[in-house]
Amino acid sequence: MTELKGVLPILPTIFTGAGTIDEAGTRRVLDYIVASGAQGVVFPGLASEYDMLSREERLHLTAQIGIWLAGRIPFVVGASSENTEEAIAYAEAGAKAGAQAAMILTPKAYAGDLTAMTGFFADAHAGCGIAIMVQNAPAPMGIGMPLEQVAQLAKAVPGIRYVKEEAAPSGQRITKLSDLAGDALDAVFGGAGARYVIDEMVRGARGTMPACEVTEVHVRMLTAFDEGREKDARDLFERTLPLLSMQAVFRWRLTKAVLQRRGLIDSAFTRAPGPELDRYDHAELDALLARLGDLTSFDPARKVA
């Protein structure tokens, strides 16, 4: 089984200005992620606006990503759904596309019912046959499942090999979950947009799953950490924080605004609701990106109104 570790960015779904899926733009971003040295890629996640995609769109894009990747880096398919049959279908589609694992959010319908939650994940694994990554996110996206229950779940379902822990404080929770689960898990990953990535790595996280707009910087950061150059890793982390703070507010709109400035996509259209960047925000984004110009291919002269 392929070992999952390092930087596994979330691939966004790119849309045209009219709101339809831009496959060429999505593929360009995927190729950028691969070229940046990422150790894997995740699709679809929350940053992919997966809850804004139809079932047919999700299944089609999952198949296309498998074709476009052609095994260059590991693929984690996002298979989250409140419906077991749908989750299995998404995970199966990922397996057919060459995915090494299926990431599934803990369903809200089974909050507080460990038996039902266990049955859900056991059925999902049996249906797809690939490793399961439990995404344990806080409300409103998830349920922030207690760590004792996450560990019990991993021990009860051998197909669960990974957890993406996103409830706060993520660093402490990663330490505790690793201790509770022991060898029932191969790895725990951090999330939350890599805003706490150094603390998570110090505590034993195997990697991180951020948005993709500065993938090469995250790769460089984790490489430095793995090589024992913690100061270099922290320096890079601190340089990304202003951008990540802005990304925490504007989410997918920020990611797409950066990708558009980098010439990777034509339109920053999003289907998901959320705050829009105004002209002051665009100016601030330009200033933040200019300060990262020596680490990325961003051209400060390329402005987006």
C-alpha angles and dihedrals in degrees: 000000000000111000114235115217143130126031115355106172124200110247110224123221107246118215134193120244087265092057100253121128114276103209094179091053092046090052092049090055090047091052090049090053091051093045090050091064099253114169092221145341134236126213132206108013132145088280087057090060087239092168088059093056125089119236090253092051092050094049093045095049092045090057092046093051090054089053094045094047094048090189096302093133133359117282124214111194118213107229102168117151136139086228116078093209092053093046090052091048092052092046091047090051089053092049090051089050091054100262116163094206143010119228112210128181116228104260116244090218090070099045108140093011107097093175092057091043090052091050091049094054094040090054091046092053094044090051097051105026095215130108117284124225112199111216107211105190130163125248136314091033095034140355103260092235113215110259094235088060093046089054091047089049092052091049092048096048111047090192090068103092103155141037128199102207115201107154115109133291084033096177094055091043092051090053093048095044092049089053094046097045099040112173092350085091129050093203147347119221130202125229134171092112094295090287090135099028100129093051089047093051093047087054094053106271111157094217148319138261108210132161110278108239095105100023095147091057092051090048091050090048096052092043089056091048093049090049091054094254094127095159091056090048091050092048090055091045092054091049091055096047099087090053092045090050089055090045090055089063103039098029113177092010091060092046092051093044089057094045089051091051089051090056095244099115135030099213133035091202115150129191094200119089121244144112118316124224113249125203093275090052090050090051091049091049091052090052093049093048092048088059089056094045095109090056099045142037090250112135110213089205090064104088129180118204 
